[in-house]
Amino acid sequence: MTTNAARELRAEAVIDAPPAHVWALLTDFGQLADWSPETVRMVPLKPGGLRVGQWYLGINRRKAVVWPTRSVVADVRPERRLVWDTPSSGAQWVWELEPDAADAGRTRVVHRRPVPRTLSLGSRIVAPLLLGGTDAHADELEAGMATTLAGLKAAAER
């Protein structure tokens, strides 16, 4: 069953900072909770730092509901692209960075959440029961992605 919740979510911005600086902030997962309305914390579960195959435990919250997710890093291209898969939801989280064509001191950032196959059974059960519905939660996630990106932008431009 495909719902509107399985659509690709997207947020983008141009940040007045070079890609190296934006990347350094983006990959400091300790700061993610400062910007994200849903992420409380991301904790690496394997040694070796940020790399393909690394697992992260994500602690998420929406109002009184708190839940864990396991994310697996699928792609790391420093200063260009970071992707992790979240098997518990079926979603993929993608960050893409590129120097602004007109000014290499600026970075265009696209944050996407595609669902490569289908939302997981767990997502289709939990979202309606605890998160306001799958479609409503997807709308909140997309708004939260924009908020997270705005926080990254503000931090990078300080």
Buried (B, 14 or more C-beta within 10 A) or exposed (E): EEBEBBBEBBBEBEBBBBBEBBBEBBBEBEBBBEBBBBBBBBEBEEEEEBEEEBEBEBBBBBEEEEBEBBBBBBBBEEBBBBBBBBEBBBBBBBBBBBBBEEEEEBBBBBBBBBBEEEBBEBBBEBBBEBBBBBBBBBBBBBEBBBBBBEBBBEBBEE
